[in-house]
Amino acid sequence: MPTGGGKSMLFMLPAWVAPRGTTVVVVPLIALRGDLQQRCAKLGIPCVEWESRRPPDEASIVLVTPESAI
């Protein structure tokens, strides 16, 4: 599927409609992580960036890069 084809909606839509659980999304690029954070903010979806030194705050979506998951 091409860039801008709607792949992010696969995890964003459920979090927007029924924000009861937490979805962990592995994002390959830091720039993409920032873009997803902005898009979640525009939709009002609680989204945080995973940091290995502290647990994430309560959020519907947790974004993690492979480097920070180690």
CHARMM-style PDB file with segment names, atoms N, HN, CA, C and O in Angstrom:
ATOM      1  N   MET     1       0.848  -1.164   0.000  1.00  0.00      PROA
ATOM      2  CA  MET     1       0.000   0.000   0.000  1.00  0.00      PROA
ATOM      3  C   MET     1       0.902   1.238   0.000  1.00  0.00      PROA
ATOM      4  O   MET     1       1.884   1.277   0.741  1.00  0.00      PROA
ATOM      5  N   PRO     2       0.591   2.236  -0.807  1.00  0.00      PROA
ATOM      6  CA  PRO     2       1.458   3.408  -0.917  1.00  0.00      PROA
ATOM      7  C   PRO     2       1.388   4.329   0.300  1.00  0.00      PROA
ATOM      8  O   PRO     2       0.493   4.215   1.138  1.00  0.00      PROA
ATOM      9  N   THR     3       2.352   5.239   0.374  1.00  0.00      PROA
ATOM     10  HN  THR     3       3.079   5.332  -0.307  1.00  0.00      PROA
ATOM     11  CA  THR     3       2.344   6.258   1.419  1.00  0.00      PROA
ATOM     12  C   THR     3       1.059   7.069   1.304  1.00  0.00      PROA
ATOM     13  O   THR     3       0.654   7.458   0.209  1.00  0.00      PROA
ATOM     14  N   GLY     4       0.427   7.317   2.441  1.00  0.00      PROA
ATOM     15  HN  GLY     4       0.756   7.001   3.330  1.00  0.00      PROA
ATOM     16  CA  GLY     4      -0.824   8.069   2.432  1.00  0.00      PROA
ATOM     17  C   GLY     4      -2.029   7.228   2.056  1.00  0.00      PROA
ATOM     18  O   GLY     4      -3.098   7.767   1.770  1.00  0.00      PROA
ATOM     19  N   GLY     5      -1.866   5.905   2.053  1.00  0.00      PROA
ATOM     20  HN  GLY     5      -0.998   5.468   2.285  1.00  0.00      PROA
ATOM     21  CA  GLY     5      -2.944   5.008   1.652  1.00  0.00      PROA
ATOM     22  C   GLY     5      -3.906   4.633   2.761  1.00  0.00      PROA
ATOM     23  O   GLY     5      -4.872   3.913   2.507  1.00  0.00      PROA
ATOM     24  N   GLY     6      -3.680   5.092   3.979  1.00  0.00      PROA
ATOM     25  HN  GLY     6      -2.896   5.677   4.186  1.00  0.00      PROA
ATOM     26  CA  GLY     6      -4.620   4.833   5.065  1.00  0.00      PROA
ATOM     27  C   GLY     6      -4.253   3.699   5.998  1.00  0.00      PROA
ATOM     28  O   GLY     6      -5.092   3.246   6.776  1.00  0.00      PROA
ATOM     29  N   LYS     7      -3.016   3.228   5.936  1.00  0.00      PROA
ATOM     30  HN  LYS     7      -2.334   3.595   5.304  1.00  0.00      PROA
ATOM     31  CA  LYS     7      -2.610   2.110   6.811  1.00  0.00      PROA
ATOM     32  C   LYS     7      -2.710   2.477   8.288  1.00  0.00      PROA
ATOM     33  O   LYS     7      -3.041   1.623   9.111  1.00  0.00      PROA
ATOM     34  N   SER     8      -2.435   3.712   8.632  1.00  0.00      PROA
ATOM     35  HN  SER     8      -2.166   4.405   7.963  1.00  0.00      PROA
ATOM     36  CA  SER     8      -2.477   4.142  10.034  1.00  0.00      PROA
ATOM     37  C   SER     8      -3.880   4.060  10.616  1.00  0.00      PROA
ATOM     38  O   SER     8      -4.044   3.925  11.829  1.00  0.00      PROA
ATOM     39  N   MET     9      -4.874   4.139   9.775  1.00  0.00      PROA
ATOM     40  HN  MET     9      -4.741   4.249   8.790  1.00  0.00      PROA
ATOM     41  CA  MET     9      -6.250   4.074  10.262  1.00  0.00      PROA
ATOM     42  C   MET     9      -6.563   2.707  10.864  1.00  0.00      PROA
ATOM     43  O   MET     9      -7.508   2.582  11.643  1.00  0.00      PROA
ATOM     44  N   LEU    10      -5.790   1.685  10.518  1.00  0.00      PROA
ATOM     45  HN  LEU    10      -5.022   1.786   9.885  1.00  0.00      PROA
ATOM     46  CA  LEU    10      -6.019   0.348  11.077  1.00  0.00      PROA
ATOM     47  C   LEU    10      -5.888   0.333  12.590  1.00  0.00      PROA
ATOM     48  O   LEU    10      -6.592  -0.429  13.253  1.00  0.00      PROA
ATOM     49  N   PHE    11      -5.013   1.145  13.153  1.00  0.00      PROA
ATOM     50  HN  PHE    11      -4.441   1.764  12.614  1.00  0.00      PROA
ATOM     51  CA  PHE    11      -4.886   1.203  14.612  1.00  0.00      PROA
ATOM     52  C   PHE    11      -5.454   2.484  15.207  1.00  0.00      PROA
ATOM     53  O   PHE    11      -5.771   2.516  16.396  1.00  0.00      PROA
ATOM     54  N   MET    12      -5.589   3.536  14.414  1.00  0.00      PROA
ATOM     55  HN  MET    12      -5.331   3.510  13.448  1.00  0.00      PROA
ATOM     56  CA  MET    12      -6.105   4.793  14.943  1.00  0.00      PROA
ATOM     57  C   MET    12      -7.628   4.785  15.089  1.00  0.00      PROA
ATOM     58  O   MET    12      -8.154   5.313  16.069  1.00  0.00      PROA
ATOM     59  N   LEU    13      -8.326   4.205  14.150  1.00  0.00      PROA
ATOM     60  HN  LEU    13      -7.898   3.777  13.354  1.00  0.00      PROA
ATOM     61  CA  LEU    13      -9.788   4.213  14.188  1.00  0.00      PROA
ATOM     62  C   LEU    13     -10.350   3.507  15.419  1.00  0.00      PROA
ATOM     63  O   LEU    13     -11.213   4.073  16.089  1.00  0.00      PROA
ATOM     64  N   PRO    14      -9.897   2.291  15.746  1.00  0.00      PROA
ATOM     65  CA  PRO    14     -10.418   1.656  16.971  1.00  0.00      PROA
ATOM     66  C   PRO    14     -10.114   2.468  18.234  1.00  0.00      PROA
ATOM     67  O   PRO    14     -10.945   2.528  19.140  1.00  0.00      PROA
ATOM     68  N   ALA    15      -8.948   3.087  18.305  1.00  0.00      PROA
ATOM     69  HN  ALA    15      -8.272   3.039  17.569  1.00  0.00      PROA
ATOM     70  CA  ALA    15      -8.591   3.900  19.475  1.00  0.00      PROA
ATOM     71  C   ALA    15      -9.455   5.152  19.558  1.00  0.00      PROA
ATOM     72  O   ALA    15      -9.721   5.650  20.652  1.00  0.00      PROA
ATOM     73  N   TRP    16      -9.888   5.656  18.427  1.00  0.00      PROA
ATOM     74  HN  TRP    16      -9.671   5.251  17.538  1.00  0.00      PROA
ATOM     75  CA  TRP    16     -10.722   6.850  18.384  1.00  0.00      PROA
ATOM     76  C   TRP    16     -12.167   6.522  18.750  1.00  0.00      PROA
ATOM     77  O   TRP    16     -12.819   7.276  19.472  1.00  0.00      PROA
ATOM     78  N   VAL    17     -12.663   5.385  18.245  1.00  0.00      PROA
ATOM     79  HN  VAL    17     -12.133   4.772  17.659  1.00  0.00      PROA
ATOM     80  CA  VAL    17     -14.057   4.994  18.468  1.00  0.00      PROA
ATOM     81  C   VAL    17     -14.275   4.471  19.886  1.00  0.00      PROA
ATOM     82  O   VAL    17     -15.246   4.851  20.541  1.00  0.00      PROA
ATOM     83  N   ALA    18     -13.390   3.610  20.362  1.00  0.00      PROA
ATOM     84  HN  ALA    18     -12.602   3.301  19.830  1.00  0.00      PROA
ATOM     85  CA  ALA    18     -13.550   2.982  21.683  1.00  0.00      PROA
ATOM     86  C   ALA    18     -12.202   2.943  22.393  1.00  0.00      PROA
ATOM     87  O   ALA    18     -11.512   1.924  22.348  1.00  0.00      PROA
ATOM     88  N   PRO    19     -11.816   4.035  23.046  1.00  0.00      PROA
ATOM     89  CA  PRO    19     -10.479   4.125  23.654  1.00  0.00      PROA
ATOM     90  C   PRO    19     -10.354   3.405  24.996  1.00  0.00      PROA
ATOM     91  O   PRO    19      -9.936   4.012  25.983  1.00  0.00      PROA
ATOM     92  N   ARG    20     -10.709   2.130  25.046  1.00  0.00      PROA
ATOM     93  HN  ARG    20     -11.048   1.637  24.245  1.00  0.00      PROA
ATOM     94  CA  ARG    20     -10.643   1.394  26.309  1.00  0.00      PROA
ATOM     95  C   ARG    20      -9.324   0.683  26.532  1.00  0.00      PROA
ATOM     96  O   ARG    20      -8.896   0.530  27.676  1.00  0.00      PROA
ATOM     97  N   GLY    21      -8.684   0.256  25.494  1.00  0.00      PROA
ATOM     98  HN  GLY    21      -9.032   0.380  24.565  1.00  0.00      PROA
ATOM     99  CA  GLY    21      -7.439  -0.494  25.637  1.00  0.00      PROA
ATOM    100  C   GLY    21      -6.247   0.342  25.208  1.00  0.00      PROA
ATOM    101  O   GLY    21      -6.354   1.545  24.967  1.00  0.00      PROA
ATOM    102  N   THR    22      -5.116  -0.328  25.120  1.00  0.00      PROA
ATOM    103  HN  THR    22      -5.029  -1.305  25.315  1.00  0.00      PROA
ATOM    104  CA  THR    22      -3.890   0.318  24.668  1.00  0.00      PROA
ATOM    105  C   THR    22      -3.343  -0.455  23.485  1.00  0.00      PROA
ATOM    106  O   THR    22      -3.272  -1.683  23.516  1.00  0.00      PROA
ATOM    107  N   THR    23      -2.958   0.261  22.447  1.00  0.00      PROA
ATOM    108  HN  THR    23      -3.015   1.259  22.422  1.00  0.00      PROA
ATOM    109  CA  THR    23      -2.365  -0.331  21.260  1.00  0.00      PROA
ATOM    110  C   THR    23      -0.911   0.097  21.192  1.00  0.00      PROA
ATOM    111  O   THR    23      -0.611   1.290  21.257  1.00  0.00      PROA
ATOM    112  N   VAL    24      -0.005  -0.862  21.063  1.00  0.00      PROA
ATOM    113  HN  VAL    24      -0.249  -1.831  21.011  1.00  0.00      PROA
ATOM    114  CA  VAL    24       1.419  -0.566  20.910  1.00  0.00      PROA
ATOM    115  C   VAL    24       1.746  -0.645  19.425  1.00  0.00      PROA
ATOM    116  O   VAL    24       1.484  -1.659  18.777  1.00  0.00      PROA
ATOM    117  N   VAL    25       2.318   0.427  18.892  1.00  0.00      PROA
ATOM    118  HN  VAL    25       2.531   1.250  19.419  1.00  0.00      PROA
ATOM    119  CA  VAL    25       2.638   0.506  17.470  1.00  0.00      PROA
ATOM    120  C   VAL    25       4.144   0.648  17.326  1.00  0.00      PROA
ATOM    121  O   VAL    25       4.728   1.606  17.832  1.00  0.00      PROA
ATOM    122  N   VAL    26       4.779  -0.296  16.642  1.00  0.00      PROA
ATOM    123  HN  VAL    26       4.305  -1.075  16.231  1.00  0.00      PROA
ATOM    124  CA  VAL    26       6.219  -0.221  16.369  1.00  0.00      PROA
ATOM    125  C   VAL    26       6.390   0.608  15.102  1.00  0.00      PROA
ATOM    126  O   VAL    26       5.908   0.240  14.030  1.00  0.00      PROA
ATOM    127  N   VAL    27       7.080   1.727  15.243  1.00  0.00      PROA
ATOM    128  HN  VAL    27       7.471   2.027  16.114  1.00  0.00      PROA
ATOM    129  CA  VAL    27       7.261   2.681  14.156  1.00  0.00      PROA
ATOM    130  C   VAL    27       8.724   2.638  13.728  1.00  0.00      PROA
ATOM    131  O   VAL    27       9.606   2.858  14.558  1.00  0.00      PROA
ATOM    132  N   PRO    28       9.007   2.360  12.448  1.00  0.00      PROA
ATOM    133  CA  PRO    28      10.399   2.188  12.027  1.00  0.00      PROA
ATOM    134  C   PRO    28      11.227   3.472  11.993  1.00  0.00      PROA
ATOM    135  O   PRO    28      12.454   3.408  12.061  1.00  0.00      PROA
ATOM    136  N   LEU    29      10.588   4.626  11.889  1.00  0.00      PROA
ATOM    137  HN  LEU    29       9.591   4.678  11.833  1.00  0.00      PROA
ATOM    138  CA  LEU    29      11.331   5.880  11.764  1.00  0.00      PROA
ATOM    139  C   LEU    29      10.869   6.900  12.797  1.00  0.00      PROA
ATOM    140  O   LEU    29       9.676   7.013  13.079  1.00  0.00      PROA
ATOM    141  N   ILE    30      11.816   7.639  13.355  1.00  0.00      PROA
ATOM    142  HN  ILE    30      12.785   7.547  13.125  1.00  0.00      PROA
ATOM    143  CA  ILE    30      11.488   8.669  14.343  1.00  0.00      PROA
ATOM    144  C   ILE    30      10.604   9.744  13.718  1.00  0.00      PROA
ATOM    145  O   ILE    30       9.683  10.238  14.368  1.00  0.00      PROA
ATOM    146  N   ALA    31      10.872  10.114  12.462  1.00  0.00      PROA
ATOM    147  HN  ALA    31      11.621   9.713  11.934  1.00  0.00      PROA
ATOM    148  CA  ALA    31      10.059  11.133  11.787  1.00  0.00      PROA
ATOM    149  C   ALA    31       8.613  10.667  11.646  1.00  0.00      PROA
ATOM    150  O   ALA    31       7.686  11.462  11.804  1.00  0.00      PROA
ATOM    151  N   LEU    32       8.419   9.400  11.355  1.00  0.00      PROA
ATOM    152  HN  LEU    32       9.172   8.755  11.227  1.00  0.00      PROA
ATOM    153  CA  LEU    32       7.066   8.854  11.240  1.00  0.00      PROA
ATOM    154  C   LEU    32       6.374   8.866  12.595  1.00  0.00      PROA
ATOM    155  O   LEU    32       5.172   9.122  12.675  1.00  0.00      PROA
ATOM    156  N   ARG    33       7.113   8.596  13.648  1.00  0.00      PROA
ATOM    157  HN  ARG    33       8.089   8.389  13.583  1.00  0.00      PROA
ATOM    158  CA  ARG    33       6.551   8.632  14.999  1.00  0.00      PROA
ATOM    159  C   ARG    33       6.009  10.027  15.310  1.00  0.00      PROA
ATOM    160  O   ARG    33       4.907  10.166  15.840  1.00  0.00      PROA
ATOM    161  N   GLY    34       6.779  11.043  14.983  1.00  0.00      PROA
ATOM    162  HN  GLY    34       7.675  10.930  14.553  1.00  0.00      PROA
ATOM    163  CA  GLY    34       6.331  12.416  15.207  1.00  0.00      PROA
ATOM    164  C   GLY    34       5.085  12.749  14.405  1.00  0.00      PROA
ATOM    165  O   GLY    34       4.179  13.416  14.905  1.00  0.00      PROA
ATOM    166  N   ASP    35       5.038  12.288  13.168  1.00  0.00      PROA
ATOM    167  HN  ASP    35       5.774  11.747  12.762  1.00  0.00      PROA
ATOM    168  CA  ASP    35       3.867  12.513  12.322  1.00  0.00      PROA
ATOM    169  C   ASP    35       2.631  11.841  12.916  1.00  0.00      PROA
ATOM    170  O   ASP    35       1.549  12.429  12.938  1.00  0.00      PROA
ATOM    171  N   LEU    36       2.793  10.615  13.395  1.00  0.00      PROA
ATOM    172  HN  LEU    36       3.672  10.137  13.377  1.00  0.00      PROA
ATOM    173  CA  LEU    36       1.665   9.901  13.986  1.00  0.00      PROA
ATOM    174  C   LEU    36       1.192  10.567  15.272  1.00  0.00      PROA
ATOM    175  O   LEU    36      -0.008  10.602  15.543  1.00  0.00      PROA
ATOM    176  N   GLN    37       2.115  11.094  16.064  1.00  0.00      PROA
ATOM    177  HN  GLN    37       3.090  11.066  15.844  1.00  0.00      PROA
ATOM    178  CA  GLN    37       1.735  11.812  17.287  1.00  0.00      PROA
ATOM    179  C   GLN    37       0.885  13.032  16.943  1.00  0.00      PROA
ATOM    180  O   GLN    37      -0.110  13.303  17.616  1.00  0.00      PROA
ATOM    181  N   GLN    38       1.262  13.757  15.916  1.00  0.00      PROA
ATOM    182  HN  GLN    38       2.070  13.537  15.369  1.00  0.00      PROA
ATOM    183  CA  GLN    38       0.502  14.934  15.497  1.00  0.00      PROA
ATOM    184  C   GLN    38      -0.881  14.539  14.993  1.00  0.00      PROA
ATOM    185  O   GLN    38      -1.872  15.200  15.307  1.00  0.00      PROA
ATOM    186  N   ARG    39      -0.950  13.475  14.223  1.00  0.00      PROA
ATOM    187  HN  ARG    39      -0.146  12.939  13.968  1.00  0.00      PROA
ATOM    188  CA  ARG    39      -2.244  13.031  13.698  1.00  0.00      PROA
ATOM    189  C   ARG    39      -3.163  12.563  14.815  1.00  0.00      PROA
ATOM    190  O   ARG    39      -4.362  12.838  14.786  1.00  0.00      PROA
ATOM    191  N   CYS    40      -2.615  11.859  15.796  1.00  0.00      PROA
ATOM    192  HN  CYS    40      -1.640  11.635  15.819  1.00  0.00      PROA
ATOM    193  CA  CYS    40      -3.422  11.429  16.942  1.00  0.00      PROA
ATOM    194  C   CYS    40      -3.919  12.643  17.724  1.00  0.00      PROA
ATOM    195  O   CYS    40      -5.073  12.678  18.149  1.00  0.00      PROA
ATOM    196  N   ALA    41      -3.056  13.631  17.912  1.00  0.00      PROA
ATOM    197  HN  ALA    41      -2.118  13.602  17.567  1.00  0.00      PROA
ATOM    198  CA  ALA    41      -3.443  14.839  18.646  1.00  0.00      PROA
ATOM    199  C   ALA    41      -4.597  15.550  17.944  1.00  0.00      PROA
ATOM    200  O   ALA    41      -5.524  16.026  18.600  1.00  0.00      PROA
ATOM    201  N   LYS    42      -4.547  15.626  16.623  1.00  0.00      PROA
ATOM    202  HN  LYS    42      -3.794  15.240  16.090  1.00  0.00      PROA
ATOM    203  CA  LYS    42      -5.621  16.275  15.865  1.00  0.00      PROA
ATOM    204  C   LYS    42      -6.950  15.554  16.042  1.00  0.00      PROA
ATOM    205  O   LYS    42      -8.009  16.182  16.032  1.00  0.00      PROA
ATOM    206  N   LEU    43      -6.894  14.229  16.207  1.00  0.00      PROA
ATOM    207  HN  LEU    43      -6.034  13.719  16.216  1.00  0.00      PROA
ATOM    208  CA  LEU    43      -8.115  13.438  16.390  1.00  0.00      PROA
ATOM    209  C   LEU    43      -8.526  13.328  17.854  1.00  0.00      PROA
ATOM    210  O   LEU    43      -9.588  12.788  18.166  1.00  0.00      PROA
ATOM    211  N   GLY    44      -7.685  13.841  18.753  1.00  0.00      PROA
ATOM    212  HN  GLY    44      -6.822  14.280  18.500  1.00  0.00      PROA
ATOM    213  CA  GLY    44      -7.993  13.751  20.178  1.00  0.00      PROA
ATOM    214  C   GLY    44      -7.749  12.374  20.766  1.00  0.00      PROA
ATOM    215  O   GLY    44      -8.357  12.006  21.771  1.00  0.00      PROA
ATOM    216  N   ILE    45      -6.853  11.604  20.138  1.00  0.00      PROA
ATOM    217  HN  ILE    45      -6.359  11.903  19.322  1.00  0.00      PROA
ATOM    218  CA  ILE    45      -6.517  10.264  20.617  1.00  0.00      PROA
ATOM    219  C   ILE    45      -5.316  10.372  21.553  1.00  0.00      PROA
ATOM    220  O   ILE    45      -4.269  10.869  21.138  1.00  0.00      PROA
ATOM    221  N   PRO    46      -5.435   9.920  22.812  1.00  0.00      PROA
ATOM    222  CA  PRO    46      -4.285   9.941  23.717  1.00  0.00      PROA
ATOM    223  C   PRO    46      -3.158   9.056  23.165  1.00  0.00      PROA
ATOM    224  O   PRO    46      -3.349   7.857  22.962  1.00  0.00      PROA
ATOM    225  N   CYS    47      -2.004   9.645  22.926  1.00  0.00      PROA
ATOM    226  HN  CYS    47      -1.848  10.619  23.090  1.00  0.00      PROA
ATOM    227  CA  CYS    47      -0.889   8.940  22.299  1.00  0.00      PROA
ATOM    228  C   CYS    47       0.396   9.376  22.983  1.00  0.00      PROA
ATOM    229  O   CYS    47       0.620  10.569  23.185  1.00  0.00      PROA
ATOM    230  N   VAL    48       1.234   8.422  23.338  1.00  0.00      PROA
ATOM    231  HN  VAL    48       1.051   7.453  23.175  1.00  0.00      PROA
ATOM    232  CA  VAL    48       2.510   8.744  23.971  1.00  0.00      PROA
ATOM    233  C   VAL    48       3.639   8.017  23.264  1.00  0.00      PROA
ATOM    234  O   VAL    48       3.435   7.037  22.549  1.00  0.00      PROA
ATOM    235  N   GLU    49       4.825   8.531  23.490  1.00  0.00      PROA
ATOM    236  HN  GLU    49       4.991   9.327  24.071  1.00  0.00      PROA
ATOM    237  CA  GLU    49       6.048   7.937  22.955  1.00  0.00      PROA
ATOM    238  C   GLU    49       6.654   7.054  24.045  1.00  0.00      PROA
ATOM    239  O   GLU    49       6.826   7.496  25.181  1.00  0.00      PROA
ATOM    240  N   TRP    50       6.974   5.816  23.702  1.00  0.00      PROA
ATOM    241  HN  TRP    50       6.834   5.457  22.780  1.00  0.00      PROA
ATOM    242  CA  TRP    50       7.581   4.891  24.660  1.00  0.00      PROA
ATOM    243  C   TRP    50       8.996   5.341  24.967  1.00  0.00      PROA
ATOM    244  O   TRP    50       9.771   5.664  24.067  1.00  0.00      PROA
ATOM    245  N   GLU    51       9.323   5.357  26.247  1.00  0.00      PROA
ATOM    246  HN  GLU    51       8.693   5.095  26.979  1.00  0.00      PROA
ATOM    247  CA  GLU    51      10.692   5.600  26.697  1.00  0.00      PROA
ATOM    248  C   GLU    51      11.056   4.451  27.619  1.00  0.00      PROA
ATOM    249  O   GLU    51      10.331   4.168  28.573  1.00  0.00      PROA
ATOM    250  N   SER    52      12.165   3.790  27.349  1.00  0.00      PROA
ATOM    251  HN  SER    52      12.754   4.020  26.574  1.00  0.00      PROA
ATOM    252  CA  SER    52      12.532   2.596  28.117  1.00  0.00      PROA
ATOM    253  C   SER    52      12.818   2.900  29.584  1.00  0.00      PROA
ATOM    254  O   SER    52      12.789   1.992  30.415  1.00  0.00      PROA
ATOM    255  N   ARG    53      13.094   4.155  29.915  1.00  0.00      PROA
ATOM    256  HN  ARG    53      13.118   4.892  29.240  1.00  0.00      PROA
ATOM    257  CA  ARG    53      13.433   4.509  31.298  1.00  0.00      PROA
ATOM    258  C   ARG    53      12.217   4.725  32.185  1.00  0.00      PROA
ATOM    259  O   ARG    53      12.336   4.737  33.410  1.00  0.00      PROA
ATOM    260  N   ARG    54      11.056   4.893  31.580  1.00  0.00      PROA
ATOM    261  HN  ARG    54      10.959   4.883  30.584  1.00  0.00      PROA
ATOM    262  CA  ARG    54       9.852   5.081  32.389  1.00  0.00      PROA
ATOM    263  C   ARG    54       8.661   4.454  31.677  1.00  0.00      PROA
ATOM    264  O   ARG    54       8.621   4.426  30.447  1.00  0.00      PROA
ATOM    265  N   PRO    55       7.708   3.958  32.423  1.00  0.00      PROA
ATOM    266  CA  PRO    55       6.523   3.380  31.784  1.00  0.00      PROA
ATOM    267  C   PRO    55       5.683   4.485  31.146  1.00  0.00      PROA
ATOM    268  O   PRO    55       5.703   5.624  31.612  1.00  0.00      PROA
ATOM    269  N   PRO    56       4.948   4.159  30.085  1.00  0.00      PROA
ATOM    270  CA  PRO    56       4.129   5.184  29.436  1.00  0.00      PROA
ATOM    271  C   PRO    56       2.947   5.586  30.302  1.00  0.00      PROA
ATOM    272  O   PRO    56       2.428   4.790  31.084  1.00  0.00      PROA
ATOM    273  N   ASP    57       2.533   6.836  30.146  1.00  0.00      PROA
ATOM    274  HN  ASP    57       2.954   7.483  29.511  1.00  0.00      PROA
ATOM    275  CA  ASP    57       1.322   7.297  30.805  1.00  0.00      PROA
ATOM    276  C   ASP    57       0.140   6.556  30.183  1.00  0.00      PROA
ATOM    277  O   ASP    57       0.276   5.901  29.150  1.00  0.00      PROA
ATOM    278  N   GLU    58      -1.005   6.671  30.820  1.00  0.00      PROA
ATOM    279  HN  GLU    58      -1.116   7.203  31.659  1.00  0.00      PROA
ATOM    280  CA  GLU    58      -2.186   6.029  30.261  1.00  0.00      PROA
ATOM    281  C   GLU    58      -2.483   6.648  28.899  1.00  0.00      PROA
ATOM    282  O   GLU    58      -2.634   7.863  28.777  1.00  0.00      PROA
ATOM    283  N   ALA    59      -2.562   5.810  27.892  1.00  0.00      PROA
ATOM    284  HN  ALA    59      -2.439   4.823  27.991  1.00  0.00      PROA
ATOM    285  CA  ALA    59      -2.816   6.292  26.539  1.00  0.00      PROA
ATOM    286  C   ALA    59      -3.472   5.191  25.730  1.00  0.00      PROA
ATOM    287  O   ALA    59      -3.342   4.008  26.046  1.00  0.00      PROA
ATOM    288  N   SER    60      -4.170   5.588  24.694  1.00  0.00      PROA
ATOM    289  HN  SER    60      -4.276   6.549  24.438  1.00  0.00      PROA
ATOM    290  CA  SER    60      -4.787   4.619  23.800  1.00  0.00      PROA
ATOM    291  C   SER    60      -3.759   4.023  22.855  1.00  0.00      PROA
ATOM    292  O   SER    60      -3.851   2.854  22.479  1.00  0.00      PROA
ATOM    293  N   ILE    61      -2.768   4.841  22.468  1.00  0.00      PROA
ATOM    294  HN  ILE    61      -2.693   5.790  22.773  1.00  0.00      PROA
ATOM    295  CA  ILE    61      -1.737   4.394  21.532  1.00  0.00      PROA
ATOM    296  C   ILE    61      -0.366   4.716  22.118  1.00  0.00      PROA
ATOM    297  O   ILE    61      -0.119   5.835  22.568  1.00  0.00      PROA
ATOM    298  N   VAL    62       0.521   3.724  22.108  1.00  0.00      PROA
ATOM    299  HN  VAL    62       0.320   2.815  21.743  1.00  0.00      PROA
ATOM    300  CA  VAL    62       1.909   3.905  22.533  1.00  0.00      PROA
ATOM    301  C   VAL    62       2.781   3.660  21.310  1.00  0.00      PROA
ATOM    302  O   VAL    62       2.734   2.579  20.722  1.00  0.00      PROA
ATOM    303  N   LEU    63       3.572   4.648  20.921  1.00  0.00      PROA
ATOM    304  HN  LEU    63       3.610   5.526  21.398  1.00  0.00      PROA
ATOM    305  CA  LEU    63       4.459   4.543  19.767  1.00  0.00      PROA
ATOM    306  C   LEU    63       5.860   4.194  20.240  1.00  0.00      PROA
ATOM    307  O   LEU    63       6.390   4.821  21.157  1.00  0.00      PROA
ATOM    308  N   VAL    64       6.456   3.191  19.609  1.00  0.00      PROA
ATOM    309  HN  VAL    64       6.025   2.682  18.864  1.00  0.00      PROA
ATOM    310  CA  VAL    64       7.787   2.747  20.004  1.00  0.00      PROA
ATOM    311  C   VAL    64       8.631   2.513  18.752  1.00  0.00      PROA
ATOM    312  O   VAL    64       8.156   1.940  17.772  1.00  0.00      PROA
ATOM    313  N   THR    65       9.892   2.963  18.795  1.00  0.00      PROA
ATOM    314  HN  THR    65      10.279   3.428  19.591  1.00  0.00      PROA
ATOM    315  CA  THR    65      10.822   2.661  17.709  1.00  0.00      PROA
ATOM    316  C   THR    65      11.620   1.426  18.116  1.00  0.00      PROA
ATOM    317  O   THR    65      11.762   1.156  19.309  1.00  0.00      PROA
ATOM    318  N   PRO    66      12.139   0.676  17.157  1.00  0.00      PROA
ATOM    319  CA  PRO    66      12.930  -0.506  17.512  1.00  0.00      PROA
ATOM    320  C   PRO    66      14.094  -0.178  18.448  1.00  0.00      PROA
ATOM    321  O   PRO    66      14.412  -0.973  19.332  1.00  0.00      PROA
ATOM    322  N   GLU    67      14.738   0.984  18.268  1.00  0.00      PROA
ATOM    323  HN  GLU    67      14.480   1.630  17.549  1.00  0.00      PROA
ATOM    324  CA  GLU    67      15.869   1.364  19.114  1.00  0.00      PROA
ATOM    325  C   GLU    67      15.455   1.584  20.565  1.00  0.00      PROA
ATOM    326  O   GLU    67      16.187   1.215  21.483  1.00  0.00      PROA
ATOM    327  N   SER    68      14.290   2.182  20.774  1.00  0.00      PROA
ATOM    328  HN  SER    68      13.696   2.482  20.028  1.00  0.00      PROA
ATOM    329  CA  SER    68      13.865   2.467  22.146  1.00  0.00      PROA
ATOM    330  C   SER    68      13.253   1.257  22.831  1.00  0.00      PROA
ATOM    331  O   SER    68      13.059   1.273  24.046  1.00  0.00      PROA
ATOM    332  N   ALA    69      12.948   0.219  22.086  1.00  0.00      PROA
ATOM    333  HN  ALA    69      13.105   0.205  21.099  1.00  0.00      PROA
ATOM    334  CA  ALA    69      12.343  -0.980  22.671  1.00  0.00      PROA
ATOM    335  C   ALA    69      13.384  -1.876  23.330  1.00  0.00      PROA
ATOM    336  O   ALA    69      13.033  -2.781  24.086  1.00  0.00      PROA
ATOM    337  N   ILE    70      14.645  -1.635  23.052  1.00  0.00      PROA
ATOM    338  HN  ILE    70      14.930  -0.900  22.437  1.00  0.00      PROA
ATOM    339  CA  ILE    70      15.709  -2.488  23.583  1.00  0.00      PROA
ATOM    340  C   ILE    70      16.054  -2.076  24.992  1.00  0.00      PROA
ATOM    341  OT1 ILE    70      16.931  -2.676  25.613  1.00  0.00      PROA
TER     342      ILE     70
END
